[in-house]
Amino acid sequence: YDKTEFPVTFYSFDENTTDYIPIPMHFHEEIEIIYFQKGNATYRIDFSDYFVDSETIIIINRNSPHSIKKLYTEKTKGYIYLFNPNILEGAIDDFCTSKYIAPLIEKKMDIMCCINQNENFELFEILKNILLDISEINKNQNFAYELRIKAKFIEFFSFLFEYNYAKIMNISDKEISKRKKMEKIFSFIHENYKNEISFETVAKIIDVSEIYFGRIFKEYTGLKFTDYLNIYRTNQAAKILVNTDIPITDICYETGFSNFSYFIKTFKKNHNDTPGSYRKKISKK
């Protein structure tokens, strides 16, 4: 977060697909809202695929596994709003908190992931204008701007309730168990990607057979475990390439690869460029 005392962050993106870094399946504690203004792509959210095109709002609940599988157009443009849902809370005994906000934070709520302008113009325009208001408030940052942003996010979700795009759901114990297993896998990979990680080790972490682990991982992410691990590692390598002058050989071993040639080959596969060329191109921007 830009400001840790107010856990809200805003990004804008305006990208060419040639510069696109694939975003593998991951999750986080924050709610993520994306206003996708231009372009089209396929998002995978909670293990379902969503084709997203221009003028679409994407809502990703906390701890919902998600990825961007593919971009289709030359240009994509939009805004990202990332915030800790705890900012929406009121007092513990507050009626609105217990009825609406608590189920959202506890992820007992089903939220429509994608809202397109063509599918529901009225709701889309309301939500879009709220998001643009939030961006403007954050840009100016007048006194008590945090209160106004909080109020706007609450307004945003109130309209989701009103239009029946957010509702309380009954989640089976089996589904909760699956989600916890996947979260455990992602957490382990993200914390240990610099080290050697074996297929057998990860299967043991969630106490399942290797065959079952391979099947559910492919089902949930659309990727083989090794492919996901390599994408995550090369994404971390890309960040280091852009933000530091660390030698490429050091980056190779720093991100969990034990063979330099394999690192170069894998990086090129995932980023359509060699690490050295990628660093040069990005540094010129």
BELPE-V910494 format. One record per residue. N is the residue number from 0. RES is the residue in one letter. PSI is psi in whole degrees, -180 to 180 (none if undefined). D_FIRST is the distance of its C-alpha to the first C-alpha in whole Angstrom. Layout:
# BELPE-V910494
<<N/RES/PSI/D_FIRST> <N/RES/PSI/D_FIRST>>
This chain:
# BELPE-V910494
<<0/Y/148/0> <1/D/-37/4> <2/K/112/5> <3/T/-27/6> <4/E/-18/9> <5/F/93/8> <6/P/68/6> <7/V/135/6> <8/T/144/5> <9/F/141/9> <10/Y/154/11> <11/S/152/15> <12/F/144/17> <13/D/89/21> <14/E/150/22> <15/N/144/25> <16/T/-25/26> <17/T/-22/28> <18/D/1/24> <19/Y/129/23> <20/I/118/21> <21/P/139/22> <22/I/108/19> <23/P/171/21> <24/M/129/21> <25/H/176/18> <26/F/163/16> <27/H/165/13> <28/E/-20/13> <29/E/154/11> <30/I/139/13> <31/E/127/13> <32/I/130/15> <33/I/125/17> <34/Y/103/19> <35/F/100/21> <36/Q/-40/23> <37/K/143/26> <38/G/-172/27> <39/N/155/27> <40/A/169/26> <41/T/120/26> <42/Y/146/24> <43/R/115/24> <44/I/126/23> <45/D/38/24> <46/F/19/27> <47/S/145/28> <48/D/139/28> <49/Y/122/27> <50/F/124/29> <51/V/127/26> <52/D/-171/28> <53/S/147/27> <54/E/61/26> <55/T/141/25> <56/I/129/22> <57/I/131/20> <58/I/120/19> <59/I/113/18> <60/N/164/18> <61/R/142/16> <62/N/26/17> <63/S/115/19> <64/P/134/20> <65/H/158/20> <66/S/165/20> <67/I/114/22> <68/K/-39/25> <69/K/142/27> <70/L/142/26> <71/Y/-24/30> <72/T/165/30> <73/E/-31/29> <74/K/138/27> <75/T/146/24> <76/K/141/22> <77/G/-168/19> <78/Y/148/16> <79/I/132/13> <80/Y/120/11> <81/L/123/9> <82/F/151/9> <83/N/124/10> <84/P/-13/14> <85/N/-20/14> <86/I/-16/13> <87/L/-14/17> <88/E/153/19> <89/G/-147/22> <90/A/159/24> <91/I/-39/25> <92/D/14/29> <93/D/131/27> <94/F/-47/29> <95/C/-37/27> <96/T/-48/24> <97/S/-33/27> <98/K/-36/28> <99/Y/-50/25> <100/I/-43/22> <101/A/-46/23> <102/P/-31/24> <103/L/-48/21> <104/I/-37/19> <105/E/0/22> <106/K/43/22> <107/K/22/26> <108/M/136/25> <109/D/120/26> <110/I/132/24> <111/M/122/26> <112/C/-37/23> <113/C/131/25> <114/I/112/26> <115/N/146/28> <116/Q/-38/30> <117/N/-25/33> <118/E/-38/33> <119/N/83/32> <120/F/-44/32> <121/E/-52/32> <122/L/-41/29> <123/F/-45/27> <124/E/-39/28> <125/I/-50/27> <126/L/-40/23> <127/K/-45/23> <128/N/-35/23> <129/I/-45/21> <130/L/-41/18> <131/L/-35/19> <132/D/-43/20> <133/I/-44/16> <134/S/-42/15> <135/E/-42/18> <136/I/-44/17> <137/N/-35/13> <138/K/-43/15> <139/N/-37/18> <140/Q/52/16> <141/N/169/19> <142/F/134/19> <143/A/23/18> <144/Y/-29/16> <145/E/-40/14> <146/L/-40/17> <147/R/-39/18> <148/I/-44/15> <149/K/-46/16> <150/A/-38/19> <151/K/-41/19> <152/F/-39/17> <153/I/-41/20> <154/E/-42/22> <155/F/-50/21> <156/F/-27/22> <157/S/-37/25> <158/F/-33/26> <159/L/-41/26> <160/F/-47/28> <161/E/-39/30> <162/Y/10/31> <163/N/32/31> <164/Y/-2/28> <165/A/128/26> <166/K/154/29> <167/I/140/29> <168/M/156/30> <169/N/116/32> <170/I/128/31> <171/S/154/33> <172/D/-34/33> <173/K/-43/34> <174/E/-40/31> <175/I/-41/29> <176/S/-43/30> <177/K/-45/29> <178/R/-42/26> <179/K/-37/25> <180/K/-46/27> <181/M/-40/25> <182/E/-39/22> <183/K/-40/23> <184/I/-49/24> <185/F/-43/21> <186/S/-42/20> <187/F/-45/23> <188/I/-46/22> <189/H/-27/19> <190/E/-20/19> <191/N/13/23> <192/Y/-22/23> <193/K/-18/24> <194/N/171/27> <195/E/129/30> <196/I/120/30> <197/S/154/33> <198/F/-43/33> <199/E/-40/35> <200/T/-45/33> <201/V/-38/30> <202/A/-38/33> <203/K/-32/34> <204/I/-38/30> <205/I/10/31> <206/D/51/35> <207/V/166/36> <208/S/159/38> <209/E/-37/37> <210/I/-47/39> <211/Y/-41/37> <212/F/-47/34> <213/G/-37/35> <214/R/-48/36> <215/I/-31/33> <216/F/-44/30> <217/K/-39/32> <218/E/-43/32> <219/Y/-37/28> <220/T/-20/27> <221/G/7/30> <222/L/155/30> <223/K/153/32> <224/F/-45/30> <225/T/-40/31> <226/D/-42/29> <227/Y/-46/26> <228/L/-42/26> <229/N/-38/27> <230/I/-45/24> <231/Y/-44/21> <232/R/-43/23> <233/T/-28/23> <234/N/-41/20> <235/Q/-38/19> <236/A/-40/22> <237/A/-40/21> <238/K/-43/17> <239/I/-40/19> <240/L/-41/22> <241/V/-38/20> <242/N/-5/18> <243/T/175/21> <244/D/19/24> <245/I/135/25> <246/P/147/28> <247/I/-35/29> <248/T/-39/31> <249/D/-38/28> <250/I/-38/25> <251/C/-54/28> <252/Y/-28/28> <253/E/-26/25> <254/T/16/24> <255/G/0/27> <256/F/139/29> <257/S/-8/33> <258/N/122/35> <259/F/-41/34> <260/S/-40/36> <261/Y/-37/34> <262/F/-48/31> <263/I/-46/32> <264/K/-45/34> <265/T/-41/31> <266/F/-44/28> <267/K/-38/31> <268/K/-42/31> <269/N/-22/28> <270/H/6/27> <271/N/30/30> <272/D/159/30> <273/T/158/31> <274/P/-43/28> <275/G/-46/30> <276/S/-39/30> <277/Y/-45/27> <278/R/-43/26> <279/K/-44/28> <280/K/-46/27> <281/I/-37/24> <282/S/-20/24> <283/K/-14/27> <284/K/none/24>>
